[in-house]
């Protein structure tokens, strides 16, 4: 599977927020933001914190595509 957080990065730009501000308002660690920057999977708990902080749905911040088998 491949993960893409491009929707989240666009949302941050649209709202005028930085990744550092996201980290603070969502209460997630720098490591979580770094993993997302590399399109690596993160926990559902972290995704929920981010979605709640931004008042949006999970599909607004992450895309998950099934990879070739």
SVG drawing of the C-alpha trace seen along z (x, -y; Angstrom):
<svg xmlns="http://www.w3.org/2000/svg" viewBox="-15 -32 26 42">
<polyline fill="none" stroke="black" stroke-width="0.4" points="0.0,0.0 1.1,-3.5 0.2,-6.5 0.0,-10.1 -0.5,-13.1 -0.6,-15.6 -4.2,-16.5 -3.0,-17.5 -0.2,-19.6 -2.6,-21.4 -5.0,-21.9 -2.3,-23.4 -1.3,-25.8 -5.0,-26.8 -5.4,-27.5 -2.0,-29.3 -0.6,-26.8 2.9,-25.4 3.9,-21.8 5.2,-23.1 1.8,-24.7 0.1,-21.5 2.3,-19.6 1.3,-21.9 -2.5,-22.1 -2.8,-18.4 -0.5,-17.3 1.6,-15.0 5.3,-14.5 7.9,-15.7 8.5,-12.1 4.9,-11.8 5.2,-14.9 8.5,-13.5 7.0,-10.1 4.1,-11.9 6.7,-13.9 8.1,-10.6 4.6,-9.3 5.0,-6.5 2.1,-5.1 1.2,-6.6 -1.2,-5.4 -4.9,-5.8 -4.7,-7.7 -2.4,-10.3 -4.6,-10.6 -7.6,-11.2 -5.8,-13.9 -4.9,-15.7 -8.4,-15.4 -9.9,-16.6 -7.5,-19.6 -8.2,-20.6 -12.0,-19.9 -11.9,-17.6 -12.3,-14.0 -9.6,-11.4 -10.1,-11.4 -9.2,-15.1 -5.7,-14.4 -4.6,-11.0 -5.0,-8.8 -4.2,-5.1 -3.8,-3.2 -3.4,0.5 0.0,1.2 0.7,3.7 1.0,7.3"/>
</svg>
